[in-house]
């Protein structure tokens, strides 16, 4: 339980740090693009912001995946 909370807090803090660095880094960006959704499109956003937020959202979602590579000793058979 404590390990999962520690992992969640680390994931959240590192991604907030990435987002703040992204906002500081795109201050002078002049290349803008629009993102087309099914019915609407966004305002002109810097391309670096679009790429950075997609990276950060993937990092957040990837942090929620729980990998369990270790098999329990009761169910595994040794050959």
N, C-alpha and C positions, 0 to 999 in steps of 0.2 A: 504494500500500500504506500509506504513512504517513498520507495524507489519510483513508483509511477507518478507521484506528485512532484518529486524532484525532477524527473524527466520532463513533465509537462511545464513546470516553471522555467526550466532551462530552455526548452523549445520556444516558449512564449517570449522570454527575454531576448534571446538571440534574434528572433524574427522582428521584434520591435526595434532592436538596434539596427538591423538591416534596413528597415523601413525608414527610420530617421536618416540614416546615411544616404538612402536613395533620394529622399526629399531634399537634402542638402546638395547632393550631387547634380540634380537636374535643374538647378536654378538658372543656368545660362543656356539651356537646351532650346534650340530654335526649330528643330525638325519635329513637326507635329503630324499626327495621323488620327483618323477616326476609327472606332471599333464598331462594326456592324453587327447588331443583334438581329433576331428574327424580324421584329417589327420596327425597332428604333435604332438610332445610332447615337453614339456619344458625341460630346464636344471634342474639339481638337486637343488631343493629349500628346505630350512628348513621347516619342517612341521608346526612349529609355525608361519612362515610367510604366508603360504597358508591359515591356519585357521584365522589368524589375518586380512589378506586382504579381506577374504570373509565376516568377521564380519563388517569391515569398509565399504565395498561396500554395504552391506545390510543396514547399518545405514544411508549411504548417500541416497540410493534409498527410504528408509522409511521416511526420512525427507522431501521428495518432495510430499508425499501424503498429500492431504488436507482433513481433516475430518470436516464435517459440521453437528454436532449433533443437532444444534439448528434449530427449524422450524420457519419459518416466521409467524408472527401473522395473516397475511392476508389469508394464505392458510390453517391454522390449525383450526379445529373446536373443540370447547370444549363441552363435553358431561356431 
